[in-house]
Amino acid sequence: MAANYTADAHYDLIIIGAGSGNSIPTPDFDNWSIAIIEEGRFGGTCMNVGCIPTKMFVLAADTAFDAANSERLGLYTEFRSANWQAIKERIFTNRIDLIAAGGEEYRRSEASRNVEVYDRHASFIAPKTLKTGQGGEEKVITGDTIIIAAGARPFVPDWAADVPVHTSDDIMRLEHQPESLTIVGGGFIAMEFAHIFNSLGTKVRIVNRSPFLRALDADITAAFNRIADDTYEVHKGRTVVKAEGDDSSATLTLDDGSTVTSEKLLIATGRVPNGDQLNLGAAGVETNGTQVAVDEFGRTSAEGVWALGDISSPFQLKHVANAETRAVRHNILHPDDMVAMPHQNVPFAVFTHPQIATVGLTQQEAVDAGFDVTAKIQNYGDVAYGWGLEDSTGIVKLVADRSTGKLLGAHYMGPQASTLIQQMITVLAHGIDLRTMPRGQYWIHPALPEVTENAILGLDLKFPEV
């Protein structure tokens, strides 16, 4: 601690951020004095503005979509409207807000007697020294070990400075459902909210400079864009040069001179790690831009200071943040037997419509890496359950090494994609040989996993000579 600062309290462990960071204290830390700093809601991005509430909205959107598109099954149902207030109450009032408040209450309770909660912004003022506070009281605290888990925030471009905009942080808590919504962006967040609002009856317009979900395998990207182009009002290949409006209307002027006007405007152009908001230079913590730099074990450049989750991870995914939490916890407790951050075979899903899930390499990445590549695209509609769904757009694409039978990547677009892919995550993680896997087990008939079975059997794999 710098001599100029007198600490109000010292701790064995300080945790900045109560998302995944709140999971660090296990019974192994019962004898440690711990400070948890969280200026917002406990639970972090996932609980409050990300994974969980968005998927609860997606459930409502999926149900509305199915009601409006049932004629292919010989049904004549319809979607009339959404009760926005009831949806918000179900998600936030009755679930999310209670859990977030409960998490903080628990950490402040006698059950967590070795934990003290600080609820003001944290900023380093010296190595292992932070200025923060409780309520209106400012305090300086120090710690032997510090974990930075302060997350990320939505990126808002400069052109949006003079117009009311919404981000994923607040769009789900609007006072009322807008009649129309312009979304700027074409990534995961943009496509999930496009599905949510469109299916619930809002007119959705999307502005993006490139194809939607361009980071996916090229065949999945192309197939999804064909569907999206027919679903939304699309302004693709365009950038915004000016924005103007008020709380009731927002107009964007695009680079081709055209304009797009909607009641509300959602910016979904990515997220920025919060490494620029903690005065990390004073702590001797190096950054890559706004991202905290860590080594393979989660250590920063400052001894005794660690980082995990969206502020430092190459993957802004909750399941990765949770896995990093387990790794950092282990490494702090077992400094002579550390484990690397778990960044192999990371899967993710996009809960748009159709649902998308992917793990491993795209076909192009596999080719560029020098593998002897074989790939197979299998239609959902070619298996019995796909027939029953009357599905005409769902596909599975598997990428494998022809000579070894090793799975390199799996890419799903269609119903239950995020569930179907789990079997391929297991195959990839455990190196299961695709040449023996499909006939080494049963596949329930008629069930949708048969689309995976057929995709594997469709790969051009070389079998050892007998």
Secondary structure, DSSP 8 states (H G I E B T S, - for coil): --TT---SEEEEEEEE-SSGGGG---GGGTTS-EEEE-SS-TTHHHHHTSHHHHHHHHHHHHHHHHHHT-GGGT---------HHHHHIIIIIIIIHHHHHHHHHHHHSGGGTTEEEE-S--EEEETTEEEEEETTEEEEEEEEEEEE---EEE---GGGTTS--B-TTTGGG-SS--SEEEEE--SHHHHHHHHHHHHTT-EEEEEESS-TTTTS-HHHHHHHHHHHHHHSEEEET--EEEEEEETTEEEEEETTS-EEEESEEEE-S-EEEGGGGTTGGGGT--EETTEE---TTSB-SSTTEEE-GGGT-S---HHHHHHHHHHHHHHHH-TTS------SS--EEE-SSS-EEEEE--HHHHHHTT--EEEEEEEGGGSHHHHHHT-SS-EEEEEEETTT--EEEEEEESTTHHHHTHHHHHHHHHT--TTTTTTSS---TTSTTHHHHHHHHTS-------
